[in-house]
Amino acid sequence: MRRPFIIPALLALATIVRAQDPGATVPGSVKLGASKKVHELAHVVNHPGVWKAADIEIEQDPGRPYVYVCGFVNFDTQIYDISNTAHPKLIYDWTIEHPELHKGIGAMDGKYFKIGNKYYYAQSFQFLQGSPDADLGAVIFDVTGLPDTSTVKVVARIRYPQAPGGFHNSFAYKHSDGRVLYFATVNESKALVYDLDKVVTPGSDPSTWLVGEVPNPTPMKQLGNGGYHDFYVAYDPATHQDKFYGAGLGGFSVWDVTHTDAPKQLFTITSLGQDIAHTFTPSPDGKYAVTETEYQYTPLRIWDLTPGQEGKVQNIDTPISAWTADWRDLSHNHEVRWPYVFVSAYEDGLQIFSLKDPKHPQTEGHLYTCQCEHEHGFGNTPDNNWASTTSVMQGAFGVDVRNRDGLIVISDMRTGLWLAKLDGFNGWNGREYGQPNISSVQDYDHGPAHPPISMAEPGAAPVGR
């Protein structure tokens, strides 16, 4: 989501729309319930106001049952202990100082990371010019001592006064050279790359934190400053490169960021309808990708990246397939755990589909979380509580998956935190599917797995991410 999004109070629940017939949607109806294979484990209404949450992040290590919820226009970060998945417990809530003076879409995206034996959480913020902290990109917390919340403390704030407006999205990445990096969007035609070890080191010089920039080669200046909206970074075992998959105004692009001070452009995806590129997630082997463009009525598109990855073409312009939950709506973010794609689909809640046959995606199940009236989503200005009567940007905003047991967490802009499970999905290791064990989850202790996938035994314990 590039622009702010959501609307006034939840409306009374109405008729249930049948999942097998999205065409049954009528004005005033509300989608409720779940398919047989998807089970709701818990739901927490995390804020009393109209808007509840932006993105969500779940820790992966055993013994750390923590979920981070970005408070969105509430300007806060919440931490939940989900040791009991039926009863998530709010254990910590931090709000920006003097929230009444701030304006903007607030706490947007969060990423946890680990350096040595210490755990951290980075909360990105976006505030409007003329508001306090307009140059604030992220606040970094030391969360090592959880569940003892008295030990949680702010250890750094990343500011970027050169382009006020904060960081809309971010990605924490364990680089093949051993560094833990923080990739961040900014209100310019590029992404920023920070060395998180430097950021969290007491007394370090903030001028040394920024260690790289990734240009957006397809900027559309007429829609703003032509920057990135979102991105994914992953190691490619076949080429032994760290690769950046960026989605921004103008299209999608892939970069070699093995050397962050000198990124090399590899190829792009540009064509009609790709202008407002939002999310770009490759398969673990980098052969396929799922992309989202941020406007109503558009499906998620599936691409074969092989010609670009092999250097045969500089641009790919034709997808091989597409998927949507309801053509009237818009899907938002997604997580790939091959062959499954877990989608936070705005008004359509949690959606799960399979890419076992990438040319013929198949829906596996859903859980409706929005409980909202169609096209009463986020928009307009903070002065009217971001209310719109045309926007579908409301509902399931963020999704994350815990690889060790398959737990799914969803943040819904309207209704808060949800926990769910998919029948038969009890954890994910890419090697069990003949893939590298690579996803958005990072192996902070070992880093990327360097051996080619052919050297790994199927079903082996997780190596790499």
VOPAGU-2260 file (C-alpha; in pm, 1 decimal, decimal comma):
REM VOPAGU-2260
SITE   aa  ch    i         X         Y         Z
SITE  MET   A    0       0,0       0,0       0,0
SITE  ARG   A    1     162,8     325,4    -102,3
SITE  ARG   A    2    -111,8     565,8      -6,8
SITE  PRO   A    3    -292,2     565,5     328,2
SITE  PHE   A    4    -593,7     343,1     343,6
SITE  ILE   A    5    -912,0     254,7     548,6
SITE  ILE   A    6   -1247,8     404,3     684,1
SITE  PRO   A    7   -1501,9     469,2     967,8
SITE  ALA   A    8   -1634,4     220,2    1219,9
SITE  LEU   A    9   -1717,3    -141,7    1150,5
SITE  LEU   A   10   -2062,0    -182,4    1008,3
SITE  ALA   A   11   -2319,3    -431,6    1131,0
SITE  LEU   A   12   -2256,2    -780,3     997,3
SITE  ALA   A   13   -2485,6    -884,7     717,5
SITE  THR   A   14   -2532,9   -1180,2     487,5
SITE  ILE   A   15   -2256,2   -1433,3     437,7
SITE  VAL   A   16   -2113,2   -1441,1      86,9
SITE  ARG   A   17   -2049,2   -1791,0     -40,5
SITE  ALA   A   18   -1677,1   -1845,1     -97,7
SITE  GLN   A   19   -1738,8   -2055,4    -407,0
SITE  ASP   A   20   -1934,2   -1772,4    -570,3
SITE  PRO   A   21   -1768,7   -1430,3    -533,8
SITE  GLY   A   22   -2029,7   -1302,8    -777,7
SITE  ALA   A   23   -2281,3   -1332,2    -494,1
SITE  THR   A   24   -2148,6   -1011,1    -337,5
SITE  VAL   A   25   -2421,2    -748,6    -310,9
SITE  PRO   A   26   -2416,8    -399,0    -157,9
SITE  GLY   A   27   -2426,0    -417,3     219,9
SITE  SER   A   28   -2308,7    -778,6     237,2
SITE  VAL   A   29   -2018,4    -892,8     453,2
SITE  LYS   A   30   -1794,4   -1192,7     389,4
SITE  LEU   A   31   -1768,9   -1420,9     693,4
SITE  GLY   A   32   -1633,6   -1761,8     785,5
SITE  ALA   A   33   -1365,0   -1989,9     646,8
SITE  SER   A   34   -1318,5   -2279,6     409,7
SITE  LYS   A   35   -1292,5   -2634,8     544,6
SITE  LYS   A   36    -911,2   -2656,9     525,6
SITE  VAL   A   37    -837,7   -2327,4     705,5
SITE  HIS   A   38    -896,9   -2299,0    1079,3
SITE  GLU   A   39    -911,9   -1988,4    1294,3
SITE  LEU   A   40    -708,8   -2039,2    1611,8
SITE  ALA   A   41    -751,4   -1695,4    1767,4
SITE  HIS   A   42    -864,4   -1339,4    1703,6
SITE  VAL   A   43    -770,1   -1030,7    1905,7
SITE  VAL   A   44    -921,6    -686,3    1850,4
SITE  ASN   A   45    -605,0    -491,9    1925,0
SITE  HIS   A   46    -727,8    -130,8    1912,1
SITE  PRO   A   47   -1061,6      36,0    1996,2
SITE  GLY   A   48   -1068,3     274,0    1697,1
SITE  VAL   A   49   -1168,4     228,5    1334,5
SITE  TRP   A   50    -821,6     128,1    1218,9
SITE  LYS   A   51    -637,7    -153,7    1395,9
SITE  ALA   A   52    -313,7    -253,8    1226,5
SITE  ALA   A   53     -75,9    -241,8     931,3
SITE  ASP   A   54     186,6    -514,1     886,2
SITE  ILE   A   55     278,7    -811,6    1106,7
SITE  GLU   A   56     592,7   -1010,4    1192,3
SITE  ILE   A   57     639,0   -1342,3    1374,3
SITE  GLU   A   58     962,4   -1465,6    1530,5
SITE  GLN   A   59    1083,6   -1804,2    1412,1
SITE  ASP   A   60    1315,3   -1945,8    1679,1
SITE  PRO   A   61    1182,3   -2204,6    1926,6
SITE  GLY   A   62    1141,8   -2048,8    2267,2
SITE  ARG   A   63    1052,3   -1708,4    2121,5
SITE  PRO   A   64     673,3   -1710,8    2067,5
SITE  TYR   A   65     640,7   -1343,3    1977,9
SITE  VAL   A   66     432,2   -1160,1    1721,7
SITE  TYR   A   67     477,4    -791,5    1640,7
SITE  VAL   A   68     179,8    -588,8    1518,4
SITE  CYS   A   69     230,6    -247,8    1356,5
SITE  GLY   A   70     -30,6     -13,1    1498,3
SITE  PHE   A   71     -74,9     188,5    1179,2
SITE  VAL   A   72    -240,0     528,1    1248,1
SITE  ASN   A   73    -229,4     442,5    1618,0
SITE  PHE   A   74     146,9     516,6    1593,7
SITE  ASP   A   75     243,6     216,3    1809,2
SITE  THR   A   76     407,9    -124,1    1815,4
SITE  GLN   A   77     244,1    -412,9    2000,2
SITE  ILE   A   78     412,6    -738,6    2102,4
SITE  TYR   A   79     203,0   -1049,8    2165,7
SITE  ASP   A   80     307,9   -1370,0    2339,3
SITE  ILE   A   81     143,5   -1655,7    2149,1
SITE  SER   A   82     271,0   -1942,9    2362,8
SITE  ASN   A   83     -95,5   -2034,0    2384,2
SITE  THR   A   84    -210,9   -1994,5    2025,0
SITE  ALA   A   85    -573,1   -1992,8    2135,8
SITE  HIS   A   86    -515,1   -1692,0    2362,1
SITE  PRO   A   87    -255,2   -1441,0    2237,5
SITE  LYS   A   88    -143,7   -1214,3    2520,0
SITE  LEU   A   89     -47,3    -850,2    2470,0
SITE  ILE   A   90     272,4    -802,4    2671,0
SITE  TYR   A   91     414,2    -476,3    2536,9
SITE  ASP   A   92     282,7    -162,5    2366,5
SITE  TRP   A   93     510,5     125,8    2268,5
SITE  THR   A   94     377,9     450,5    2116,7
SITE  ILE   A   95     575,6     732,1    1956,7
SITE  GLU   A   96     632,2    1021,5    2195,3
SITE  HIS   A   97     360,9    1291,4    2181,2
SITE  PRO   A   98     136,2    1102,0    1938,2
SITE  GLU   A   99    -120,9    1381,6    1946,3
SITE  LEU   A  100     124,3    1603,4    1756,8
SITE  HIS   A  101     192,2    1353,9    1479,3
SITE  LYS   A  102      12,1    1309,3    1147,5
SITE  GLY   A  103      58,5    1037,3     888,0
SITE  ILE   A  104       6,4     667,2     839,2
SITE  GLY   A  105     236,1     592,5    1130,5
SITE  ALA   A  106     368,1     247,9    1218,9
SITE  MET   A  107     375,6      62,0     888,0
SITE  ASP   A  108     617,2    -228,9     865,4
SITE  GLY   A  109     817,2    -430,1    1118,3
SITE  LYS   A  110    1106,8    -674,7    1095,9
SITE  TYR   A  111    1283,8    -868,1    1369,5
SITE  PHE   A  112    1648,7    -962,6    1334,5
SITE  LYS   A  113    1928,4   -1123,3    1532,0
SITE  ILE   A  114    2293,3   -1025,2    1574,2
SITE  GLY   A  115    2504,8   -1263,5    1780,0
SITE  ASN   A  116    2289,4   -1370,7    2072,4
SITE  LYS   A  117    2075,5   -1057,1    2078,1
SITE  TYR   A  118    1732,6   -1007,5    1920,0
SITE  TYR   A  119    1604,1    -680,3    1780,5
SITE  TYR   A  120    1290,3    -541,0    1619,7
SITE  ALA   A  121    1281,1    -257,0    1364,3
SITE  GLN   A  122     954,8     -62,9    1338,1
SITE  SER   A  123     922,1     163,3    1033,7
SITE  PHE   A  124     724,9     488,3    1052,0
SITE  GLN   A  125     579,4     741,2     809,6
SITE  PHE   A  126     484,2    1090,2     920,3
SITE  LEU   A  127     376,5    1388,5     712,2
SITE  GLN   A  128     592,0    1693,6     658,5
SITE  GLY   A  129     508,2    1956,4     916,7
SITE  SER   A  130     455,1    1679,5    1171,7
SITE  PRO   A  131     716,5    1579,8    1431,0
SITE  ASP   A  132     952,9    1304,4    1313,5
SITE  ALA   A  133     887,7    1358,8     942,2
SITE  ASP   A  134    1245,7    1239,5     884,5
SITE  LEU   A  135    1209,3     929,1    1104,3
SITE  GLY   A  136    1241,5     602,8     911,6
SITE  ALA   A  137    1260,3     338,9    1183,3
SITE  VAL   A  138    1290,2     282,5    1556,5
SITE  ILE   A  139    1507,5     -13,1    1663,9
SITE  PHE   A  140    1424,8    -205,1    1983,1
SITE  ASP   A  141    1635,9    -455,7    2173,8
SITE  VAL   A  142    1386,7    -735,2    2254,2
SITE  THR   A  143    1638,1    -997,5    2371,2
SITE  GLY   A  144    1498,3   -1015,3    2724,8
SITE  LEU   A  145    1140,3   -1101,1    2636,1
SITE  PRO   A  146     911,6   -1204,2    2799,1
SITE  ASP   A  147    1051,7    -964,5    3060,9
SITE  THR   A  148     920,6    -643,8    2901,9
SITE  SER   A  149    1115,5    -425,8    3146,9
SITE  THR   A  150    1424,7    -513,3    2941,7
SITE  VAL   A  151    1282,3    -391,2    2608,9
SITE  LYS   A  152    1449,5     -65,8    2509,5
SITE  VAL   A  153    1496,7     163,5    2211,6
SITE  VAL   A  154    1858,4     138,5    2096,2
SITE  ALA   A  155    1853,7     347,7    1776,9
SITE  ARG   A  156    1644,3     563,0    1546,6
SITE  ILE   A  157    1719,1     574,1    1175,3
SITE  ARG   A  158    1647,7     913,4    1022,9
SITE  TYR   A  159    1671,0    1025,6     661,2
SITE  PRO   A  160    1621,2    1403,0     642,2
SITE  GLN   A  161    1724,3    1411,9     275,1
SITE  ALA   A  162    1374,6    1287,4     182,0
SITE  PRO   A  163    1117,7    1329,8     462,8
SITE  GLY   A  164     831,4    1084,0     477,6
SITE  GLY   A  165     986,1     783,5     648,0
SITE  PHE   A  166    1012,8     419,8     540,2
SITE  HIS   A  167     698,4     260,1     401,0
SITE  ASN   A  168     846,5     -88,9     376,9
SITE  SER   A  169    1159,9    -272,8     483,5
SITE  PHE   A  170    1337,4    -607,8     462,2
SITE  ALA   A  171    1590,8    -751,5     708,1
SITE  TYR   A  172    1843,4    -975,5     532,7
SITE  LYS   A  173    2134,8   -1195,0     638,4
SITE  HIS   A  174    2381,9   -1128,8     357,0
SITE  SER   A  175    2618,5   -1392,7     225,1
SITE  ASP   A  176    2911,0   -1184,4     351,4
SITE  GLY   A  177    2780,1   -1223,4     708,0
SITE  ARG   A  178    2630,3    -877,6     759,4
SITE  VAL   A  179    2271,4    -825,8     871,7
SITE  LEU   A  180    2127,3    -559,4     642,2
SITE  TYR   A  181    1814,6    -345,2     650,1
SITE  PHE   A  182    1667,8    -251,6     311,8
SITE  ALA   A  183    1422,3      39,5     331,9
SITE  THR   A  184    1197,7     229,8      94,8
SITE  VAL   A  185    1232,9     605,6      88,5
SITE  ASN   A  186    1068,5     900,2     -84,3
SITE  GLU   A  187    1327,1     895,0    -364,7
SITE  SER   A  188    1394,8     679,4    -672,4
SITE  LYS   A  189    1594,9     421,3    -480,1
SITE  ALA   A  190    1604,3     188,7    -181,5
SITE  LEU   A  191    1843,4     239,8     108,7
SITE  VAL   A  192    2067,1     -29,4     261,7
SITE  TYR   A  193    2178,1      -6,6     626,9
SITE  ASP   A  194    2428,2    -218,9     818,7
SITE  LEU   A  195    2229,5    -317,9    1128,3
SITE  ASP   A  196    2537,4    -415,9    1328,6
SITE  LYS   A  197    2651,9     -55,9    1302,2
SITE  VAL   A  198    2302,3      73,9    1379,4
SITE  VAL   A  199    2273,3    -114,5    1710,0
SITE  THR   A  200    2631,9     -57,5    1826,5
SITE  PRO   A  201    2625,8     197,5    2110,9
SITE  GLY   A  202    2795,7     523,3    2021,0
SITE  SER   A  203    2835,7     441,0    1652,5
SITE  ASP   A  204    2833,7     726,9    1401,8
SITE  PRO   A  205    2495,9     739,3    1216,7
SITE  SER   A  206    2676,9     865,8     907,1
SITE  THR   A  207    2835,6     518,7     872,6
SITE  TRP   A  208    2508,8     323,9     891,8
SITE  LEU   A  209    2405,8     366,5     527,6
SITE  VAL   A  210    2612,9     123,9     318,3
SITE  GLY   A  211    2432,0     109,7     -12,8
SITE  GLU   A  212    2156,6     229,0    -242,2
SITE  VAL   A  213    1959,3      37,0    -504,1
SITE  PRO   A  214    1822,1     261,7    -781,5
SITE  ASN   A  215    1475,4     216,0    -926,7
SITE  PRO   A  216    1540,9     182,9   -1302,5
SITE  THR   A  217    1174,0     229,2   -1396,1
SITE  PRO   A  218    1057,6     536,7   -1201,0
SITE  MET   A  219     728,6     707,6   -1283,1
SITE  LYS   A  220     789,3    1059,7   -1161,8
SITE  GLN   A  221     433,9    1164,0   -1246,3
SITE  LEU   A  222     312,9     946,7    -956,5
SITE  GLY   A  223     554,5    1086,8    -700,2
SITE  ASN   A  224     927,1    1047,5    -661,8
SITE  GLY   A  225     934,3     715,3    -844,1
SITE  GLY   A  226    1068,1     505,6    -560,9
SITE  TYR   A  227    1022,6     146,1    -453,9
SITE  HIS   A  228     714,7      31,4    -268,5
SITE  ASP   A  229     830,2    -308,3    -150,2
SITE  PHE   A  230    1103,8    -562,8    -210,5
SITE  TYR   A  231    1239,6    -907,0    -128,3
SITE  VAL   A  232    1605,8   -1004,9     -95,2
SITE  ALA   A  233    1734,4   -1361,1    -128,3
SITE  TYR   A  234    2048,7   -1561,0    -192,1
SITE  ASP   A  235    2062,9   -1746,5    -524,9
SITE  PRO   A  236    2250,6   -2076,8    -473,0
SITE  ALA   A  237    2275,3   -2132,2    -849,3
SITE  THR   A  238    2470,7   -1811,8    -915,0
SITE  HIS   A  239    2604,7   -1749,3    -562,2
SITE  GLN   A  240    2460,2   -1399,1    -568,4
SITE  ASP   A  241    2253,0   -1197,2    -324,6
SITE  LYS   A  242    1956,1   -1072,6    -528,2
SITE  PHE   A  243    1717,7    -783,7    -471,8
SITE  TYR   A  244    1365,4    -812,6    -616,2
SITE  GLY   A  245    1215,7    -463,4    -618,1
SITE  ALA   A  246     862,3    -342,6    -686,8
SITE  GLY   A  247     815,1      26,6    -746,6
SITE  LEU   A  248     653,3     296,9    -951,8
SITE  GLY   A  249     710,9     188,6   -1311,5
SITE  GLY   A  250     754,2    -185,6   -1271,7
SITE  PHE   A  251     965,0    -459,8   -1116,3
SITE  SER   A  252    1342,8    -499,3   -1122,5
SITE  VAL   A  253    1605,6    -751,2   -1014,9
SITE  TRP   A  254    1952,1    -651,7    -893,8
SITE  ASP   A  255    2267,9    -830,0    -787,6
SITE  VAL   A  256    2344,7    -683,4    -443,8
SITE  THR   A  257    2632,6    -914,2    -356,0
SITE  HIS   A  258    2834,3    -593,5    -332,1
SITE  THR   A  259    2595,5    -346,8    -172,4
SITE  ASP   A  260    2816,0     -49,7    -258,2
SITE  ALA   A  261    2791,5    -134,7    -629,6
SITE  PRO   A  262    2461,3    -312,4    -715,4
SITE  LYS   A  263    2424,3    -444,3   -1069,8
SITE  GLN   A  264    2094,9    -442,2   -1256,6
SITE  LEU   A  265    1999,7    -783,0   -1398,3
SITE  PHE   A  266    1656,2    -743,3   -1560,5
SITE  THR   A  267    1313,1    -583,7   -1528,6
SITE  ILE   A  268     944,0    -667,2   -1562,4
SITE  THR   A  269     764,9    -381,4   -1733,2
SITE  SER   A  270     452,6    -374,0   -1946,5
SITE  LEU   A  271     108,2    -219,1   -1955,2
SITE  GLY   A  272     -62,9    -242,7   -1616,3
SITE  GLN   A  273     260,9    -281,7   -1417,7
SITE  ASP   A  274     304,1      88,8   -1338,5
SITE  ILE   A  275     203,6      77,1    -971,0
SITE  ALA   A  276     418,1    -223,5    -884,4
SITE  HIS   A  277     366,6    -316,8    -519,0
SITE  THR   A  278     504,0    -658,3    -418,8
SITE  PHE   A  279     753,5    -894,3    -588,7
SITE  THR   A  280     826,6   -1237,3    -437,6
SITE  PRO   A  281    1025,0   -1508,4    -619,1
SITE  SER   A  282    1013,9   -1882,8    -564,5
SITE  PRO   A  283    1301,9   -2024,1    -353,8
SITE  ASP   A  284    1499,1   -2109,8    -668,5
SITE  GLY   A  285    1425,4   -1775,7    -835,6
SITE  LYS   A  286    1256,6   -1939,8   -1133,5
SITE  TYR   A  287     905,8   -1803,3   -1076,8
SITE  ALA   A  288     764,8   -1495,2    -908,0
SITE  VAL   A  289     435,2   -1367,3    -770,1
SITE  THR   A  290     367,3    -996,4    -814,2
SITE  GLU   A  291      99,6    -750,7    -705,7
SITE  THR   A  292       2,8    -415,1    -856,1
SITE  GLU   A  293    -183,1    -176,3    -627,1
SITE  TYR   A  294    -512,4     -96,0    -793,7
SITE  GLN   A  295    -860,7    -246,7    -782,4
SITE  TYR   A  296    -962,9    -534,8   -1011,3
SITE  THR   A  297    -607,3    -658,4   -1065,4
SITE  PRO   A  298    -506,0   -1018,9    -994,5
SITE  LEU   A  299    -176,7   -1144,7    -859,2
SITE  ARG   A  300      35,1   -1230,2   -1162,7
SITE  ILE   A  301     269,8   -1527,6   -1194,8
SITE  TRP   A  302     590,2   -1491,4   -1397,8
SITE  ASP   A  303     855,9   -1724,4   -1535,6
SITE  LEU   A  304    1180,1   -1541,6   -1450,9
SITE  THR   A  305    1409,7   -1790,6   -1625,9
SITE  PRO   A  306    1487,9   -1579,2   -1935,2
SITE  GLY   A  307    1589,2   -1288,0   -1714,8
SITE  GLN   A  308    1782,4   -1495,6   -1462,3
SITE  GLU   A  309    1978,2   -1661,3   -1743,4
SITE  GLY   A  310    2059,5   -1326,4   -1903,7
SITE  LYS   A  311    1867,0   -1401,6   -2222,9
SITE  VAL   A  312    1642,3   -1094,3   -2197,4
SITE  GLN   A  313    1662,8    -758,4   -2025,4
SITE  ASN   A  314    1287,9    -725,8   -1977,9
SITE  ILE   A  315     998,5    -969,2   -1925,2
SITE  ASP   A  316     655,2    -842,6   -2025,0
SITE  THR   A  317     416,2   -1138,5   -2026,5
SITE  PRO   A  318     300,1   -1335,6   -1719,8
SITE  ILE   A  319     231,4   -1707,4   -1743,7
SITE  SER   A  320     -82,0   -1702,6   -1523,4
SITE  ALA   A  321    -275,3   -1507,3   -1262,1
SITE  TRP   A  322    -486,3   -1561,7    -951,8
SITE  THR   A  323    -752,5   -1364,9    -767,0
SITE  ALA   A  324    -993,8   -1428,5    -482,1
SITE  ASP   A  325   -1267,4   -1194,4    -608,9
SITE  TRP   A  326   -1226,0    -985,6    -923,4
SITE  ARG   A  327   -1404,2    -690,8    -757,6
SITE  ASP   A  328   -1132,0    -652,7    -496,7
SITE  LEU   A  329    -754,5    -632,7    -461,3
SITE  SER   A  330    -509,0    -864,9    -291,5
SITE  HIS   A  331    -235,4    -699,0     -85,7
SITE  ASN   A  332      79,1    -867,0      53,1
SITE  HIS   A  333     184,6   -1228,9      25,9
SITE  GLU   A  334     433,8   -1482,0     159,2
SITE  VAL   A  335     565,9   -1766,4     -57,9
SITE  ARG   A  336     633,8   -2104,8     100,6
SITE  TRP   A  337     661,8   -2303,4    -218,7
SITE  PRO   A  338     430,7   -2426,5    -359,8
SITE  TYR   A  339     192,2   -2233,3    -133,3
SITE  VAL   A  340     124,2   -1861,3    -149,2
SITE  PHE   A  341     -28,5   -1705,4     163,2
SITE  VAL   A  342    -208,8   -1382,8      79,9
SITE  SER   A  343    -335,4   -1099,5     298,4
SITE  ALA   A  344    -610,1   -1012,6      54,8
SITE  TYR   A  345    -766,7    -698,8     200,9
SITE  GLU   A  346   -1148,8    -746,8     196,2
SITE  ASP   A  347   -1099,8   -1116,1     114,4
SITE  GLY   A  348    -899,8   -1185,7     431,7
SITE  LEU   A  349    -646,5   -1466,8     435,1
SITE  GLN   A  350    -630,9   -1652,6     104,4
SITE  ILE   A  351    -406,4   -1948,3      22,9
SITE  PHE   A  352    -333,5   -2084,7    -322,4
SITE  SER   A  353     -93,0   -2339,7    -468,2
SITE  LEU   A  354     160,7   -2306,7    -750,6
SITE  LYS   A  355     228,7   -2677,8    -791,6
SITE  ASP   A  356     141,7   -2604,7   -1153,3
SITE  PRO   A  357     246,2   -2239,4   -1193,8
SITE  LYS   A  358      39,8   -2201,9   -1510,4
SITE  HIS   A  359    -274,0   -2313,7   -1327,1
SITE  PRO   A  360    -285,7   -2175,7    -969,1
SITE  GLN   A  361    -533,6   -2351,5    -741,9
SITE  THR   A  362    -705,2   -2199,2    -437,3
SITE  GLU   A  363    -645,9   -2404,1    -122,3
SITE  GLY   A  364    -863,4   -2213,9     124,0
SITE  HIS   A  365    -954,6   -1887,6     293,3
SITE  LEU   A  366   -1044,4   -1716,8     621,3
SITE  TYR   A  367   -1244,6   -1394,6     596,6
SITE  THR   A  368   -1114,8   -1142,3     849,3
SITE  CYS   A  369   -1228,7    -797,4     736,6
SITE  GLN   A  370   -1597,0    -815,9     834,2
SITE  CYS   A  371   -1642,9    -493,4     637,9
SITE  GLU   A  372   -1861,4    -331,6     377,1
SITE  HIS   A  373   -1726,1    -342,2      22,0
SITE  GLU   A  374   -1552,3     -24,5     -99,4
SITE  HIS   A  375   -1554,4     154,9     235,8
SITE  GLY   A  376   -1177,0     136,5     271,5
SITE  PHE   A  377    -880,0     354,9     354,4
SITE  GLY   A  378    -825,5     683,5     169,8
SITE  ASN   A  379    -868,2    1059,9     178,3
SITE  THR   A  380    -690,5    1247,2     462,3
SITE  PRO   A  381    -628,7    1212,5     837,3
SITE  ASP   A  382    -865,3    1505,1     896,4
SITE  ASN   A  383   -1163,3    1285,4     800,1
SITE  ASN   A  384   -1021,5     972,4     965,6
SITE  TRP   A  385    -893,4     840,7     630,9
SITE  ALA   A  386   -1251,9     765,9     521,5
SITE  SER   A  387   -1336,5     668,8     163,7
SITE  THR   A  388   -1647,1     534,2      -7,4
SITE  THR   A  389   -1460,7     400,8    -311,4
SITE  SER   A  390   -1152,5     224,7    -171,5
SITE  VAL   A  391   -1111,9    -154,2    -131,0
SITE  MET   A  392    -795,3    -100,0      75,9
SITE  GLN   A  393    -919,8    -243,9     404,2
SITE  GLY   A  394    -905,9    -580,7     573,6
SITE  ALA   A  395    -614,6    -824,6     577,9
SITE  PHE   A  396    -302,3    -609,5     540,5
SITE  GLY   A  397     -13,7    -833,4     646,5
SITE  VAL   A  398      56,4   -1205,3     665,4
SITE  ASP   A  399     346,9   -1409,8     798,8
SITE  VAL   A  400     419,5   -1780,4     836,8
SITE  ARG   A  401     620,8   -1961,0    1105,7
SITE  ASN   A  402     825,3   -2216,0     915,5
SITE  ARG   A  403     883,3   -2464,6    1196,3
SITE  ASP   A  404     512,7   -2545,0    1246,6
SITE  GLY   A  405     315,1   -2370,3     971,8
SITE  LEU   A  406     138,6   -2121,3    1200,3
SITE  ILE   A  407     -12,6   -1832,6    1002,3
SITE  VAL   A  408     -57,7   -1483,6    1148,2
SITE  ILE   A  409    -263,9   -1207,6     986,9
SITE  SER   A  410    -300,4    -839,1    1066,7
SITE  ASP   A  411    -633,9    -691,1     961,3
SITE  MET   A  412    -676,4    -315,5     928,2
SITE  ARG   A  413   -1035,0    -341,6    1051,8
SITE  THR   A  414   -1032,5    -624,4    1302,2
SITE  GLY   A  415    -678,5    -676,2    1438,3
SITE  LEU   A  416    -470,7    -990,0    1494,9
SITE  TRP   A  417    -565,4   -1338,0    1370,0
SITE  LEU   A  418    -394,4   -1678,4    1403,0
SITE  ALA   A  419    -475,9   -1964,1    1165,8
SITE  LYS   A  420    -367,7   -2303,5    1034,4
SITE  LEU   A  421    -399,8   -2481,9     701,0
SITE  ASP   A  422    -478,0   -2854,0     711,5
SITE  GLY   A  423    -174,2   -3060,5     611,0
SITE  PHE   A  424      66,8   -2768,5     632,5
SITE  ASN   A  425     265,7   -2836,7     948,8
SITE  GLY   A  426     585,4   -2654,2     866,6
SITE  TRP   A  427     802,7   -2565,3     571,8
SITE  ASN   A  428    1151,3   -2662,1     459,9
SITE  GLY   A  429    1217,1   -2596,9      91,5
SITE  ARG   A  430    1434,2   -2905,0      55,7
SITE  GLU   A  431    1130,0   -3123,7     109,1
SITE  TYR   A  432     995,0   -2975,0    -215,6
SITE  GLY   A  433    1320,2   -3000,5    -412,7
SITE  GLN   A  434    1389,2   -2631,3    -354,7
SITE  PRO   A  435    1653,4   -2432,0    -169,0
SITE  ASN   A  436    1540,8   -2369,1     188,7
SITE  ILE   A  437    1492,9   -1999,1     116,1
SITE  SER   A  438    1202,3   -1774,3     210,8
SITE  SER   A  439    1158,2   -1436,8     379,2
SITE  VAL   A  440    1274,0   -1612,9     698,7
SITE  GLN   A  441    1644,1   -1555,1     764,6
SITE  ASP   A  442    1893,7   -1792,4     925,4
SITE  TYR   A  443    2070,9   -1533,5    1137,2
SITE  ASP   A  444    2303,5   -1790,6    1294,0
SITE  HIS   A  445    2439,7   -1944,3     974,8
SITE  GLY   A  446    2347,5   -1717,8     685,9
SITE  PRO   A  447    2255,4   -1831,6     334,4
SITE  ALA   A  448    2320,2   -2192,2     236,9
SITE  HIS   A  449    2603,8   -2186,9     -14,5
SITE  PRO   A  450    2598,4   -2548,1    -141,4
SITE  PRO   A  451    2388,3   -2603,0    -456,5
SITE  ILE   A  452    2050,4   -2764,1    -394,1
SITE  SER   A  453    2170,3   -3086,4    -560,7
SITE  MET   A  454    2412,2   -3139,1    -270,6
SITE  ALA   A  455    2136,5   -3138,0     -10,7
SITE  GLU   A  456    1942,6   -3443,3      88,9
SITE  PRO   A  457    1560,0   -3415,9      63,3
SITE  GLY   A  458    1406,1   -3373,8     404,3
SITE  ALA   A  459    1729,5   -3251,7     560,5
SITE  ALA   A  460    1718,4   -3021,5     859,3
SITE  PRO   A  461    1690,3   -2652,5     773,1
SITE  VAL   A  462    2011,9   -2504,5     643,0
SITE  GLY   A  463    2008,8   -2145,4     526,2
SITE  ARG   A  464    1677,1   -1966,9     547,3
